[in-house]
Amino acid sequence: MNIVGITACPTGIAHTYMAQSALLKKAKELGHSISIETQGAMGIESELSKKDIAAADVVILAVGCAVDKLERFEGKPVLKVEIKDAISKSAQVISDAEQLAKQQ
C-alpha cells in the first residue's frame, strides 16, 4: 500500500518529527511505501510531490493544528488522527489506514 501523510503539532517542533519517525518506521516494518511531510516551526519540510500523492492509496493526517495545502488530497481517503496516537499507537494508525483504503 502507498501511504502519504502530514504531521504537525501546535509548536511544530518535537512531536511533529516524532510522529513522522514513528509512522515511517512502522509502515516500512509492515511492508508499505510511505512519505510523510512535516509542517512546523521550520515551515513545510519533505513536501509531498504530486506523483507521491497521485500514487497514494490513503492519506494520514497526524495533526494537532491547522495545516496548509489540504486540497492536494481531494478524492483520496483521509485518516485524521491525534499526533500523540501517531507516536504511541503507530501500528494502530497504519492498520486503520489500511482499513480505510480497503473501503474505497
Jmol script that loads the backbone (N, CA, C; Angstrom):
load data "model"
ATOM      1  N   MET A   1       0.841  -1.176   0.000  1.00  0.00           N
ATOM      2  CA  MET A   1       0.000   0.000   0.000  1.00  0.00           C
ATOM      3  C   MET A   1       0.885   1.238   0.000  1.00  0.00           C
ATOM      4  N   ASN A   2       0.452   2.258  -0.704  1.00  0.00           N
ATOM      5  CA  ASN A   2       1.154   3.538  -0.739  1.00  0.00           C
ATOM      6  C   ASN A   2       0.449   4.519   0.190  1.00  0.00           C
ATOM      7  N   ILE A   3       1.215   5.067   1.120  1.00  0.00           N
ATOM      8  CA  ILE A   3       0.684   5.992   2.122  1.00  0.00           C
ATOM      9  C   ILE A   3       1.431   7.317   2.006  1.00  0.00           C
ATOM     10  N   VAL A   4       0.681   8.405   2.104  1.00  0.00           N
ATOM     11  CA  VAL A   4       1.286   9.717   2.276  1.00  0.00           C
ATOM     12  C   VAL A   4       0.637  10.345   3.503  1.00  0.00           C
ATOM     13  N   GLY A   5       1.304  11.336   4.062  1.00  0.00           N
ATOM     14  CA  GLY A   5       0.726  11.977   5.223  1.00  0.00           C
ATOM     15  C   GLY A   5       1.414  13.268   5.589  1.00  0.00           C
ATOM     16  N   ILE A   6       0.808  13.916   6.567  1.00  0.00           N
ATOM     17  CA  ILE A   6       1.356  15.140   7.136  1.00  0.00           C
ATOM     18  C   ILE A   6       1.356  14.986   8.648  1.00  0.00           C
ATOM     19  N   THR A   7       2.449  15.400   9.273  1.00  0.00           N
ATOM     20  CA  THR A   7       2.488  15.503  10.724  1.00  0.00           C
ATOM     21  C   THR A   7       2.708  16.965  11.083  1.00  0.00           C
ATOM     22  N   ALA A   8       1.990  17.423  12.113  1.00  0.00           N
ATOM     23  CA  ALA A   8       2.118  18.813  12.561  1.00  0.00           C
ATOM     24  C   ALA A   8       1.569  18.921  13.979  1.00  0.00           C
ATOM     25  N   CYS A   9       2.325  19.560  14.848  1.00  0.00           N
ATOM     26  CA  CYS A   9       1.850  19.812  16.211  1.00  0.00           C
ATOM     27  C   CYS A   9       1.785  21.323  16.426  1.00  0.00           C
ATOM     28  N   PRO A  10       1.084  21.759  17.463  1.00  0.00           N
ATOM     29  CA  PRO A  10       0.907  23.201  17.675  1.00  0.00           C
ATOM     30  C   PRO A  10       2.215  23.996  17.742  1.00  0.00           C
ATOM     31  N   THR A  11       3.249  23.451  18.363  1.00  0.00           N
ATOM     32  CA  THR A  11       4.507  24.196  18.435  1.00  0.00           C
ATOM     33  C   THR A  11       5.410  23.879  17.254  1.00  0.00           C
ATOM     34  N   GLY A  12       5.146  22.789  16.562  1.00  0.00           N
ATOM     35  CA  GLY A  12       5.866  22.456  15.343  1.00  0.00           C
ATOM     36  C   GLY A  12       7.307  22.042  15.547  1.00  0.00           C
ATOM     37  N   ILE A  13       7.574  21.455  16.692  1.00  0.00           N
ATOM     38  CA  ILE A  13       8.958  21.055  16.942  1.00  0.00           C
ATOM     39  C   ILE A  13       9.005  19.548  17.170  1.00  0.00           C
ATOM     40  N   ALA A  14       9.165  19.105  18.381  1.00  0.00           N
ATOM     41  CA  ALA A  14       9.453  17.704  18.688  1.00  0.00           C
ATOM     42  C   ALA A  14       8.388  16.716  18.218  1.00  0.00           C
ATOM     43  N   HIS A  15       7.140  16.930  18.578  1.00  0.00           N
ATOM     44  CA  HIS A  15       6.112  15.935  18.283  1.00  0.00           C
ATOM     45  C   HIS A  15       5.884  15.754  16.787  1.00  0.00           C
ATOM     46  N   THR A  16       6.054  16.815  16.022  1.00  0.00           N
ATOM     47  CA  THR A  16       5.917  16.724  14.566  1.00  0.00           C
ATOM     48  C   THR A  16       6.876  15.669  14.019  1.00  0.00           C
ATOM     49  N   TYR A  17       8.123  15.739  14.454  1.00  0.00           N
ATOM     50  CA  TYR A  17       9.153  14.835  13.937  1.00  0.00           C
ATOM     51  C   TYR A  17       9.085  13.450  14.583  1.00  0.00           C
ATOM     52  N   MET A  18       8.640  13.394  15.823  1.00  0.00           N
ATOM     53  CA  MET A  18       8.457  12.097  16.477  1.00  0.00           C
ATOM     54  C   MET A  18       7.359  11.304  15.764  1.00  0.00           C
ATOM     55  N   ALA A  19       6.279  11.963  15.421  1.00  0.00           N
ATOM     56  CA  ALA A  19       5.181  11.298  14.713  1.00  0.00           C
ATOM     57  C   ALA A  19       5.625  10.856  13.319  1.00  0.00           C
ATOM     58  N   GLN A  20       6.364  11.712  12.632  1.00  0.00           N
ATOM     59  CA  GLN A  20       6.881  11.350  11.316  1.00  0.00           C
ATOM     60  C   GLN A  20       7.744  10.090  11.415  1.00  0.00           C
ATOM     61  N   SER A  21       8.655  10.082  12.353  1.00  0.00           N
ATOM     62  CA  SER A  21       9.564   8.945  12.522  1.00  0.00           C
ATOM     63  C   SER A  21       8.808   7.663  12.845  1.00  0.00           C
ATOM     64  N   ALA A  22       7.845   7.745  13.768  1.00  0.00           N
ATOM     65  CA  ALA A  22       7.086   6.560  14.173  1.00  0.00           C
ATOM     66  C   ALA A  22       6.291   5.984  13.003  1.00  0.00           C
ATOM     67  N   LEU A  23       5.643   6.841  12.234  1.00  0.00           N
ATOM     68  CA  LEU A  23       4.847   6.359  11.101  1.00  0.00           C
ATOM     69  C   LEU A  23       5.727   5.777  10.001  1.00  0.00           C
ATOM     70  N   LEU A  24       6.844   6.441   9.709  1.00  0.00           N
ATOM     71  CA  LEU A  24       7.763   5.911   8.699  1.00  0.00           C
ATOM     72  C   LEU A  24       8.270   4.525   9.092  1.00  0.00           C
ATOM     73  N   LYS A  25       8.690   4.401  10.330  1.00  0.00           N
ATOM     74  CA  LYS A  25       9.251   3.134  10.811  1.00  0.00           C
ATOM     75  C   LYS A  25       8.215   2.016  10.766  1.00  0.00           C
ATOM     76  N   LYS A  26       7.037   2.269  11.311  1.00  0.00           N
ATOM     77  CA  LYS A  26       6.017   1.215  11.393  1.00  0.00           C
ATOM     78  C   LYS A  26       5.509   0.826  10.009  1.00  0.00           C
ATOM     79  N   ALA A  27       5.277   1.789   9.145  1.00  0.00           N
ATOM     80  CA  ALA A  27       4.786   1.461   7.806  1.00  0.00           C
ATOM     81  C   ALA A  27       5.802   0.609   7.047  1.00  0.00           C
ATOM     82  N   LYS A  28       7.069   0.975   7.144  1.00  0.00           N
ATOM     83  CA  LYS A  28       8.105   0.200   6.458  1.00  0.00           C
ATOM     84  C   LYS A  28       8.218  -1.203   7.040  1.00  0.00           C
ATOM     85  N   GLU A  29       8.093  -1.327   8.372  1.00  0.00           N
ATOM     86  CA  GLU A  29       8.107  -2.656   9.005  1.00  0.00           C
ATOM     87  C   GLU A  29       6.995  -3.530   8.462  1.00  0.00           C
ATOM     88  N   LEU A  30       5.863  -2.909   8.149  1.00  0.00           N
ATOM     89  CA  LEU A  30       4.694  -3.643   7.668  1.00  0.00           C
ATOM     90  C   LEU A  30       4.677  -3.787   6.148  1.00  0.00           C
ATOM     91  N   GLY A  31       5.734  -3.318   5.480  1.00  0.00           N
ATOM     92  CA  GLY A  31       5.861  -3.514   4.044  1.00  0.00           C
ATOM     93  C   GLY A  31       5.181  -2.483   3.169  1.00  0.00           C
ATOM     94  N   HIS A  32       4.850  -1.334   3.737  1.00  0.00           N
ATOM     95  CA  HIS A  32       4.183  -0.288   2.966  1.00  0.00           C
ATOM     96  C   HIS A  32       5.182   0.757   2.485  1.00  0.00           C
ATOM     97  N   SER A  33       4.830   1.422   1.401  1.00  0.00           N
ATOM     98  CA  SER A  33       5.577   2.577   0.923  1.00  0.00           C
ATOM     99  C   SER A  33       4.952   3.804   1.584  1.00  0.00           C
ATOM    100  N   ILE A  34       5.781   4.698   2.134  1.00  0.00           N
ATOM    101  CA  ILE A  34       5.239   5.847   2.857  1.00  0.00           C
ATOM    102  C   ILE A  34       6.117   7.075   2.677  1.00  0.00           C
ATOM    103  N   SER A  35       5.454   8.212   2.554  1.00  0.00           N
ATOM    104  CA  SER A  35       6.118   9.510   2.518  1.00  0.00           C
ATOM    105  C   SER A  35       5.361  10.428   3.465  1.00  0.00           C
ATOM    106  N   ILE A  36       6.091  11.093   4.347  1.00  0.00           N
ATOM    107  CA  ILE A  36       5.466  11.976   5.327  1.00  0.00           C
ATOM    108  C   ILE A  36       6.065  13.373   5.228  1.00  0.00           C
ATOM    109  N   GLU A  37       5.199  14.333   5.070  1.00  0.00           N
ATOM    110  CA  GLU A  37       5.572  15.744   5.061  1.00  0.00           C
ATOM    111  C   GLU A  37       5.393  16.290   6.476  1.00  0.00           C
ATOM    112  N   THR A  38       6.284  17.172   6.892  1.00  0.00           N
ATOM    113  CA  THR A  38       6.114  17.826   8.187  1.00  0.00           C
ATOM    114  C   THR A  38       5.775  19.292   7.953  1.00  0.00           C
ATOM    115  N   GLN A  39       4.912  19.797   8.804  1.00  0.00           N
ATOM    116  CA  GLN A  39       4.583  21.217   8.800  1.00  0.00           C
ATOM    117  C   GLN A  39       4.759  21.696  10.227  1.00  0.00           C
ATOM    118  N   GLY A  40       5.741  22.561  10.425  1.00  0.00           N
ATOM    119  CA  GLY A  40       6.026  23.011  11.778  1.00  0.00           C
ATOM    120  C   GLY A  40       6.741  24.336  11.800  1.00  0.00           C
ATOM    121  N   ALA A  41       7.547  24.511  12.827  1.00  0.00           N
ATOM    122  CA  ALA A  41       8.253  25.765  13.048  1.00  0.00           C
ATOM    123  C   ALA A  41       9.160  26.126  11.877  1.00  0.00           C
ATOM    124  N   MET A  42       9.632  25.131  11.159  1.00  0.00           N
ATOM    125  CA  MET A  42      10.523  25.356  10.022  1.00  0.00           C
ATOM    126  C   MET A  42       9.751  25.466   8.702  1.00  0.00           C
ATOM    127  N   GLY A  43       8.424  25.500   8.774  1.00  0.00           N
ATOM    128  CA  GLY A  43       7.602  25.539   7.568  1.00  0.00           C
ATOM    129  C   GLY A  43       7.341  24.124   7.070  1.00  0.00           C
ATOM    130  N   ILE A  44       7.104  23.989   5.779  1.00  0.00           N
ATOM    131  CA  ILE A  44       6.858  22.677   5.184  1.00  0.00           C
ATOM    132  C   ILE A  44       8.199  22.053   4.827  1.00  0.00           C
ATOM    133  N   GLU A  45       8.411  20.837   5.331  1.00  0.00           N
ATOM    134  CA  GLU A  45       9.628  20.087   5.022  1.00  0.00           C
ATOM    135  C   GLU A  45       9.229  18.737   4.435  1.00  0.00           C
ATOM    136  N   SER A  46      10.090  18.195   3.601  1.00  0.00           N
ATOM    137  CA  SER A  46       9.827  16.920   2.916  1.00  0.00           C
ATOM    138  C   SER A  46       8.483  16.985   2.195  1.00  0.00           C
ATOM    139  N   GLU A  47       8.248  18.093   1.495  1.00  0.00           N
ATOM    140  CA  GLU A  47       6.954  18.314   0.844  1.00  0.00           C
ATOM    141  C   GLU A  47       6.621  17.173  -0.112  1.00  0.00           C
ATOM    142  N   LEU A  48       5.396  16.702  -0.018  1.00  0.00           N
ATOM    143  CA  LEU A  48       4.924  15.605  -0.854  1.00  0.00           C
ATOM    144  C   LEU A  48       4.832  16.053  -2.308  1.00  0.00           C
ATOM    145  N   SER A  49       5.292  15.209  -3.201  1.00  0.00           N
ATOM    146  CA  SER A  49       5.211  15.522  -4.623  1.00  0.00           C
ATOM    147  C   SER A  49       3.828  15.156  -5.163  1.00  0.00           C
ATOM    148  N   LYS A  50       3.490  15.744  -6.295  1.00  0.00           N
ATOM    149  CA  LYS A  50       2.232  15.395  -6.958  1.00  0.00           C
ATOM    150  C   LYS A  50       2.204  13.909  -7.298  1.00  0.00           C
ATOM    151  N   LYS A  51       3.351  13.377  -7.683  1.00  0.00           N
ATOM    152  CA  LYS A  51       3.456  11.957  -8.031  1.00  0.00           C
ATOM    153  C   LYS A  51       3.176  11.078  -6.804  1.00  0.00           C
ATOM    154  N   ASP A  52       3.753  11.434  -5.644  1.00  0.00           N
ATOM    155  CA  ASP A  52       3.506  10.672  -4.411  1.00  0.00           C
ATOM    156  C   ASP A  52       2.025  10.677  -4.054  1.00  0.00           C
ATOM    157  N   ILE A  53       1.425  11.850  -4.151  1.00  0.00           N
ATOM    158  CA  ILE A  53       0.012  11.975  -3.790  1.00  0.00           C
ATOM    159  C   ILE A  53      -0.864  11.189  -4.769  1.00  0.00           C
ATOM    160  N   ALA A  54      -0.566  11.287  -6.055  1.00  0.00           N
ATOM    161  CA  ALA A  54      -1.357  10.569  -7.065  1.00  0.00           C
ATOM    162  C   ALA A  54      -1.303   9.061  -6.846  1.00  0.00           C
ATOM    163  N   ALA A  55      -0.152   8.557  -6.407  1.00  0.00           N
ATOM    164  CA  ALA A  55       0.024   7.114  -6.213  1.00  0.00           C
ATOM    165  C   ALA A  55      -0.506   6.622  -4.870  1.00  0.00           C
ATOM    166  N   ALA A  56      -0.871   7.535  -3.986  1.00  0.00           N
ATOM    167  CA  ALA A  56      -1.274   7.153  -2.631  1.00  0.00           C
ATOM    168  C   ALA A  56      -2.625   6.445  -2.602  1.00  0.00           C
ATOM    169  N   ASP A  57      -2.673   5.409  -1.780  1.00  0.00           N
ATOM    170  CA  ASP A  57      -3.934   4.711  -1.528  1.00  0.00           C
ATOM    171  C   ASP A  57      -4.700   5.369  -0.391  1.00  0.00           C
ATOM    172  N   VAL A  58      -3.962   6.040   0.497  1.00  0.00           N
ATOM    173  CA  VAL A  58      -4.565   6.652   1.680  1.00  0.00           C
ATOM    174  C   VAL A  58      -3.664   7.773   2.183  1.00  0.00           C
ATOM    175  N   VAL A  59      -4.283   8.734   2.859  1.00  0.00           N
ATOM    176  CA  VAL A  59      -3.580   9.875   3.437  1.00  0.00           C
ATOM    177  C   VAL A  59      -3.772   9.834   4.951  1.00  0.00           C
ATOM    178  N   ILE A  60      -2.682   9.989   5.696  1.00  0.00           N
ATOM    179  CA  ILE A  60      -2.757  10.086   7.155  1.00  0.00           C
ATOM    180  C   ILE A  60      -2.425  11.516   7.550  1.00  0.00           C
ATOM    181  N   LEU A  61      -3.332  12.138   8.280  1.00  0.00           N
ATOM    182  CA  LEU A  61      -3.081  13.458   8.843  1.00  0.00           C
ATOM    183  C   LEU A  61      -2.943  13.286  10.352  1.00  0.00           C
ATOM    184  N   ALA A  62      -1.714  13.338  10.830  1.00  0.00           N
ATOM    185  CA  ALA A  62      -1.446  13.261  12.269  1.00  0.00           C
ATOM    186  C   ALA A  62      -1.140  14.682  12.713  1.00  0.00           C
ATOM    187  N   VAL A  63      -2.189  15.394  13.070  1.00  0.00           N
ATOM    188  CA  VAL A  63      -2.054  16.832  13.294  1.00  0.00           C
ATOM    189  C   VAL A  63      -2.777  17.274  14.569  1.00  0.00           C
ATOM    190  N   GLY A  64      -2.223  18.308  15.162  1.00  0.00           N
ATOM    191  CA  GLY A  64      -2.832  18.909  16.336  1.00  0.00           C
ATOM    192  C   GLY A  64      -3.085  20.384  16.118  1.00  0.00           C
ATOM    193  N   CYS A  65      -3.025  20.803  14.848  1.00  0.00           N
ATOM    194  CA  CYS A  65      -3.233  22.204  14.493  1.00  0.00           C
ATOM    195  C   CYS A  65      -3.638  22.256  13.019  1.00  0.00           C
ATOM    196  N   ALA A  66      -3.930  23.449  12.551  1.00  0.00           N
ATOM    197  CA  ALA A  66      -4.282  23.620  11.147  1.00  0.00           C
ATOM    198  C   ALA A  66      -3.046  23.386  10.278  1.00  0.00           C
ATOM    199  N   VAL A  67      -3.264  22.794   9.111  1.00  0.00           N
ATOM    200  CA  VAL A  67      -2.168  22.564   8.173  1.00  0.00           C
ATOM    201  C   VAL A  67      -2.531  23.157   6.816  1.00  0.00           C
ATOM    202  N   ASP A  68      -1.509  23.393   6.015  1.00  0.00           N
ATOM    203  CA  ASP A  68      -1.677  24.010   4.704  1.00  0.00           C
ATOM    204  C   ASP A  68      -1.791  22.968   3.597  1.00  0.00           C
ATOM    205  N   LYS A  69      -2.401  23.370   2.512  1.00  0.00           N
ATOM    206  CA  LYS A  69      -2.447  22.615   1.258  1.00  0.00           C
ATOM    207  C   LYS A  69      -3.209  21.291   1.332  1.00  0.00           C
ATOM    208  N   LEU A  70      -4.278  21.243   2.107  1.00  0.00           N
ATOM    209  CA  LEU A  70      -5.066  20.008   2.200  1.00  0.00           C
ATOM    210  C   LEU A  70      -5.818  19.703   0.910  1.00  0.00           C
ATOM    211  N   GLU A  71      -6.039  20.707   0.080  1.00  0.00           N
ATOM    212  CA  GLU A  71      -6.767  20.494  -1.167  1.00  0.00           C
ATOM    213  C   GLU A  71      -6.044  19.501  -2.081  1.00  0.00           C
ATOM    214  N   ARG A  72      -4.760  19.274  -1.856  1.00  0.00           N
ATOM    215  CA  ARG A  72      -3.993  18.317  -2.666  1.00  0.00           C
ATOM    216  C   ARG A  72      -4.532  16.896  -2.541  1.00  0.00           C
ATOM    217  N   PHE A  73      -5.246  16.627  -1.455  1.00  0.00           N
ATOM    218  CA  PHE A  73      -5.692  15.264  -1.168  1.00  0.00           C
ATOM    219  C   PHE A  73      -7.145  15.008  -1.566  1.00  0.00           C
ATOM    220  N   GLU A  74      -7.742  15.947  -2.269  1.00  0.00           N
ATOM    221  CA  GLU A  74      -9.134  15.801  -2.676  1.00  0.00           C
ATOM    222  C   GLU A  74      -9.319  14.507  -3.459  1.00  0.00           C
ATOM    223  N   GLY A  75     -10.319  13.725  -3.065  1.00  0.00           N
ATOM    224  CA  GLY A  75     -10.619  12.461  -3.727  1.00  0.00           C
ATOM    225  C   GLY A  75      -9.902  11.267  -3.125  1.00  0.00           C
ATOM    226  N   LYS A  76      -8.985  11.505  -2.200  1.00  0.00           N
ATOM    227  CA  LYS A  76      -8.252  10.424  -1.534  1.00  0.00           C
ATOM    228  C   LYS A  76      -8.891  10.143  -0.181  1.00  0.00           C
ATOM    229  N   PRO A  77      -8.878   8.882   0.266  1.00  0.00           N
ATOM    230  CA  PRO A  77      -9.347   8.611   1.628  1.00  0.00           C
ATOM    231  C   PRO A  77      -8.355   9.217   2.625  1.00  0.00           C
ATOM    232  N   VAL A  78      -8.891   9.938   3.607  1.00  0.00           N
ATOM    233  CA  VAL A  78      -8.053  10.642   4.582  1.00  0.00           C
ATOM    234  C   VAL A  78      -8.384  10.162   5.991  1.00  0.00           C
ATOM    235  N   LEU A  79      -7.352   9.734   6.694  1.00  0.00           N
ATOM    236  CA  LEU A  79      -7.476   9.335   8.097  1.00  0.00           C
ATOM    237  C   LEU A  79      -6.834  10.428   8.942  1.00  0.00           C
ATOM    238  N   LYS A  80      -7.635  11.074   9.783  1.00  0.00           N
ATOM    239  CA  LYS A  80      -7.107  12.116  10.662  1.00  0.00           C
ATOM    240  C   LYS A  80      -6.998  11.549  12.073  1.00  0.00           C
ATOM    241  N   VAL A  81      -5.801  11.673  12.656  1.00  0.00           N
ATOM    242  CA  VAL A  81      -5.550  11.145  13.996  1.00  0.00           C
ATOM    243  C   VAL A  81      -4.840  12.194  14.838  1.00  0.00           C
ATOM    244  N   GLU A  82      -4.894  12.001  16.136  1.00  0.00           N
ATOM    245  CA  GLU A  82      -4.146  12.857  17.050  1.00  0.00           C
ATOM    246  C   GLU A  82      -2.661  12.583  16.872  1.00  0.00           C
ATOM    247  N   ILE A  83      -1.868  13.601  16.994  1.00  0.00           N
ATOM    248  CA  ILE A  83      -0.433  13.426  16.816  1.00  0.00           C
ATOM    249  C   ILE A  83       0.139  12.464  17.850  1.00  0.00           C
ATOM    250  N   LYS A  84      -0.399  12.482  19.067  1.00  0.00           N
ATOM    251  CA  LYS A  84       0.091  11.570  20.111  1.00  0.00           C
ATOM    252  C   LYS A  84      -0.179  10.113  19.737  1.00  0.00           C
ATOM    253  N   ASP A  85      -1.267   9.850  19.025  1.00  0.00           N
ATOM    254  CA  ASP A  85      -1.565   8.486  18.596  1.00  0.00           C
ATOM    255  C   ASP A  85      -0.603   8.019  17.508  1.00  0.00           C
ATOM    256  N   ALA A  86      -0.197   8.930  16.643  1.00  0.00           N
ATOM    257  CA  ALA A  86       0.780   8.566  15.617  1.00  0.00           C
ATOM    258  C   ALA A  86       2.107   8.160  16.248  1.00  0.00           C
ATOM    259  N   ILE A  87       2.413   8.759  17.392  1.00  0.00           N
ATOM    260  CA  ILE A  87       3.665   8.449  18.083  1.00  0.00           C
ATOM    261  C   ILE A  87       3.546   7.150  18.875  1.00  0.00           C
ATOM    262  N   SER A  88       2.522   7.050  19.694  1.00  0.00           N
ATOM    263  CA  SER A  88       2.439   5.914  20.627  1.00  0.00           C
ATOM    264  C   SER A  88       1.623   4.732  20.115  1.00  0.00           C
ATOM    265  N   LYS A  89       0.826   4.936  19.079  1.00  0.00           N
ATOM    266  CA  LYS A  89      -0.031   3.865  18.551  1.00  0.00           C
ATOM    267  C   LYS A  89       0.125   3.767  17.035  1.00  0.00           C
ATOM    268  N   SER A  90       1.363   3.864  16.556  1.00  0.00           N
ATOM    269  CA  SER A  90       1.588   3.903  15.113  1.00  0.00           C
ATOM    270  C   SER A  90       1.089   2.653  14.396  1.00  0.00           C
ATOM    271  N   ALA A  91       1.204   1.497  15.039  1.00  0.00           N
ATOM    272  CA  ALA A  91       0.708   0.262  14.413  1.00  0.00           C
ATOM    273  C   ALA A  91      -0.800   0.342  14.203  1.00  0.00           C
ATOM    274  N   GLN A  92      -1.521   0.869  15.179  1.00  0.00           N
ATOM    275  CA  GLN A  92      -2.974   1.004  15.062  1.00  0.00           C
ATOM    276  C   GLN A  92      -3.339   2.023  13.990  1.00  0.00           C
ATOM    277  N   VAL A  93      -2.601   3.110  13.928  1.00  0.00           N
ATOM    278  CA  VAL A  93      -2.856   4.132  12.904  1.00  0.00           C
ATOM    279  C   VAL A  93      -2.670   3.537  11.504  1.00  0.00           C
ATOM    280  N   ILE A  94      -1.596   2.792  11.301  1.00  0.00           N
ATOM    281  CA  ILE A  94      -1.355   2.163   9.992  1.00  0.00           C
ATOM    282  C   ILE A  94      -2.459   1.152   9.686  1.00  0.00           C
ATOM    283  N   SER A  95      -2.863   0.366  10.677  1.00  0.00           N
ATOM    284  CA  SER A  95      -3.950  -0.597  10.495  1.00  0.00           C
ATOM    285  C   SER A  95      -5.257   0.112  10.116  1.00  0.00           C
ATOM    286  N   ASP A  96      -5.555   1.207  10.801  1.00  0.00           N
ATOM    287  CA  ASP A  96      -6.762   1.977  10.478  1.00  0.00           C
ATOM    288  C   ASP A  96      -6.689   2.539   9.059  1.00  0.00           C
ATOM    289  N   ALA A  97      -5.506   2.973   8.647  1.00  0.00           N
ATOM    290  CA  ALA A  97      -5.320   3.486   7.288  1.00  0.00           C
ATOM    291  C   ALA A  97      -5.549   2.375   6.261  1.00  0.00           C
ATOM    292  N   GLU A  98      -5.039   1.171   6.562  1.00  0.00           N
ATOM    293  CA  GLU A  98      -5.263   0.027   5.673  1.00  0.00           C
ATOM    294  C   GLU A  98      -6.746  -0.250   5.507  1.00  0.00           C
ATOM    295  N   GLN A  99      -7.475  -0.235   6.606  1.00  0.00           N
ATOM    296  CA  GLN A  99      -8.916  -0.496   6.559  1.00  0.00           C
ATOM    297  C   GLN A  99      -9.639   0.573   5.750  1.00  0.00           C
ATOM    298  N   LEU A 100      -9.266   1.823   5.958  1.00  0.00           N
ATOM    299  CA  LEU A 100      -9.904   2.923   5.220  1.00  0.00           C
ATOM    300  C   LEU A 100      -9.639   2.782   3.722  1.00  0.00           C
ATOM    301  N   ALA A 101      -8.420   2.450   3.361  1.00  0.00           N
ATOM    302  CA  ALA A 101      -8.070   2.294   1.947  1.00  0.00           C
ATOM    303  C   ALA A 101      -8.866   1.155   1.308  1.00  0.00           C
ATOM    304  N   LYS A 102      -9.076   0.075   2.049  1.00  0.00           N
ATOM    305  CA  LYS A 102      -9.834  -1.074   1.524  1.00  0.00           C
ATOM    306  C   LYS A 102     -11.297  -0.736   1.302  1.00  0.00           C
ATOM    307  N   GLN A 103     -11.834   0.210   2.060  1.00  0.00           N
ATOM    308  CA  GLN A 103     -13.237   0.592   1.938  1.00  0.00           C
ATOM    309  C   GLN A 103     -13.495   1.444   0.706  1.00  0.00           C
ATOM    310  N   GLN A 104     -12.459   1.980   0.124  1.00  0.00           N
ATOM    311  CA  GLN A 104     -12.609   2.893  -1.019  1.00  0.00           C
ATOM    312  C   GLN A 104     -12.728   2.151  -2.326  1.00  0.00           C
TER     313      GLN A 104
END
end "model"
wireframe off; spacefill off
backbone 0.3
color backbone group
